[in-house]
Amino acid sequence: MAEEPHSRPRRSDPKDVTDPAVRADRRALKPPPDPADRPVALITGASSGIGRATATRLADAGWLTLLSGTDRARLDELADRTGGRALPEDLSKPDGPARLAEAALAETGRVDALVASAGLGWRGPYAQTPSDTLDRMIEVNLAAPLRLVRLLLPGMLERRRGRIVLLGSIVGQVGSREESGYAATKGALTMFAESLWYELRGTGVGVRLVLPGAVDTPFFERRGTPYEREWPRLVPAERVADAVVATITTERDRLYVPHWLGFPSRLHGVAPGVFRRMAARFE
């Protein structure tokens, strides 16, 4: 795995991470054939959706994957199919991340890449958000990634190599009506990634942020309301997984999926009033 450069990469609009150049990057950085030398990725939320698709992509590239989630049967099936190892854990429990980190290190001795893709959502008026739902969103979407990074980062720093990939959301950049709690967790995760980037530059450990829009996964079923907008369209989980792999195997530290979402994010940053007036037409 390439070490993190001492100067920050320029954040230009990325190419589609499914293009041949990126696929070539992944092939060129495939690990040596000896299984003992394979890099190790810990993937949360691997039971379904983005986590499951990412686990498949990394396994195809030769990584040893540690698969975490709450559905043991689906994790076992994925592990059997990809050669990974199932580590079921409930990250909504405050001690869940510690148990998972301990299990991962006991299994392989190290984690070279953490992909924090587990996430929960809820849609509705904020005043009507169930307290237990809010607590679980905070634990899974925000507290668990912070705790896992805290536990796995020392080993990465000691080896002077590693990748921390955090799954944010465009909602955490620009907000969304009736998704205030979810947006808050993702917005905080963005600032964690940004602050940690400054702290870790030059150490060999890279911090990456993937910012998808609406993704075609069971997420919307679990949050209690389906995705009903005609635009923007749902993107496949595999497309987000390609972005995750690209952030691990290249020096791109922030990717929007689809890439055009970078424009509304920048517009919101420089002209929030204009953005709100435009966004109100689509609410």
Helices and strands as residue ranges (DSSP letters): H 20-28, G 35-37, E 40-44, H 49-60, E 64-67, H 72-82, E 85-86, H 96-108, E 113-116, G 126-128, H 131-137, I 138-143, H 144-159, E 162-167, H 171-174, H 180-200, E 205-212, E 215-216, H 219-223, E 235-236, H 237-249, E 254-257, G 259-261, H 262-270, H 272-280
